[in-house]
Structure formats: structure tokens, C-alpha cells
Amino acid sequence: MTTTSSDTIISGRLRAVLLDLARREDELAADERAGAPYWASCPLSALGHRNAANVLRAEADLLLASR
């Protein structure tokens, strides 16, 4: 399969969007964790946001590897 410059540009932009979404998920996780008392366990929603961020970063890395 031949990769064109427009494919490379689109892949780069898509990767940037995925990484931005991952950063936002990390911020949501941090905000939710900050709202809980220090002695409480981490809220499940914060863990969900962290997992979502990890998956988004992994997909962005796969996209980079496929170029």
C-alpha cells in the first residue's frame, strides 16, 4: 500500500486528536480523584478515565507505527 502525503497529514492530525483526548481523560481522572478524601479509595470513575486515556494513547501509538 502506498502512503501519500495527505494520508500522512491525516494520520498526524488523527494522532494529535487521540492524544488530546487522552490528556483530557487524564485531567478528568485527576479532578475526580482530587474531589475524594485522601483516605478513600480511588473513585471507579477516575479509574475509568485513566483506562480510557491509556487506550487512546495506545491507539495513537499504533497509528504512528502504521505509517
N, C-alpha and C positions, 0 to 999 in steps of 0.2 A: 504494500500500500504506500502510495506516495503522499508525503506530507507537504502541504502548501503553506505559504506564509500566512494566509488567512486562517488556516487550521491552527497554526502555532499561536497566532494572536488570540483566537477564540479560546484555546486551551489555557493560555496565560490568564485571560480575564476570568474564566470559569474557576481556575485555581485560586485567584485572588478573592473571588466571592466566597468560595468554600472556606478559605482561611479567615475571612472577615466574620462569617457566620460562626466559626469555631471560637473566635475571640469573644464574640457576643455571648455565646453559651457559657464560656468561662466566667465572664463578668456576671451573668445571671447566677451561676453557681456560687460565686464569691458573695454576692449580695444576699442570697438566701442563707448562706452559712453565717454571715455576719449578723443576721437577724435572730439567730438562735443563741441561747445561753451557752457559755463555753463548756459547761458540764454536760450538756445534752449531746446525744449522738447527732451525726450529720443528717440533715433532713434528706429524705429519699429523693425529693425533687432536685436538690443540689447534686446528688449523685447522678441523677438522670441527665442533668445539664452537662456534667463533666463527661459522661459517657458519650453524649451527642457530640461534644467538642472533639473527643478522641476519634470518633468515627469520621467526622468531617475532615479532620487533619489527615487521616489515613487515606480517604478518598482523594484529597488534594495531592498527596504523595504518589498515589497510583496514577493519577492524571499526569503528573510530572514524569514519571517513569515510562509512560506510554508514548512520549514524544519521540 
